């Protein structure tokens, strides 16, 4: 299938959004991730940040040293090359995150899905997830795709505080809360892994395109 032509438009006076398509799919997301990694590896002058999403990516730049016309042309050409290249600009990373399956919602999830607690744990820890994107709060990675038998809608009433390190599920995704925040996902476990640390060179542990496996620990 021929890729949809890229489209660029200004986002304010210091960002460019490049749209890759109009319908969400795993194939399209891989294209976005590939282009984002290529742009990051290229170290284009005056580019300050590259933020991928499901259908597009947004590039923030210094408008005092580059015009929208200049930067958008450069970015479109780089994204087009990435789209048609089989080479990867940068390798995604594989992560293994130890989890204690002791979450406050674990038994409720088992009841709602008609599974045993052991089945819930086995199905959650038994597959490899892909980091779709980061959002909500710094370091919060949306991981796909959750086993179909575990997919539940978000809680009707979000909790005012979820502890950092809480491992959760909602709809077709799973995630680890990186900070103490409100949240409406189902909490099935916890990890001591630090998902976000502003003192690290890369504050967020996970990046779009990375893969994750959860490993059960006592």
SULQUIDA-V800469 format. One record per backbone hydrogen bond with DSSP energy under -0.5 kcal/mol. NH is the residue of the N-H (numbers start at 1). CO is the residue of the C=O. Records with the same first field share a line. If there is no record, write none. Layout:
NH->CO, CO
This chain:
7->19
9->17
11->15
12->10
14->11
16->59
17->9
18->16, 57
19->7, 17
20->55
21->55
29->25
30->26
31->27
32->28
33->29
34->30
35->31
36->32
37->33
38->34
39->35
40->36
41->37
42->38
43->39, 40
44->39
47->44
48->60
49->60
51->58
52->50
53->56
57->18
58->51
59->16
60->49, 58
61->14
62->46
63->61
65->62
66->62
71->67
72->68
73->69
74->70
75->71
76->72
77->73
78->74
79->75
80->76
81->77
82->78
83->79
84->80
85->81, 82
95->211
97->213
98->96
99->215
100->190
101->99
102->100
103->188
105->187
106->103
109->105
110->106
111->107
112->108
113->109
114->110
115->110
120->116
121->117
122->118
123->119
124->120
125->121
126->122
127->124
129->212
130->144
131->210
132->130, 142
133->142
135->140
137->135
140->137
141->139
142->133
143->141, 174
144->130
146->172
150->147
151->148
152->150
155->184
158->156
159->183
162->181
165->177
166->163
167->189
168->166, 175
169->186
170->173
171->152
173->170
174->143
175->168
177->166
181->162, 179
183->159
186->169
187->185
188->167, 186
189->167
190->100
191->165
195->193
197->203
200->197
203->201
205->195
209->131
210->207
211->93
212->129
213->95
215->97
217->99
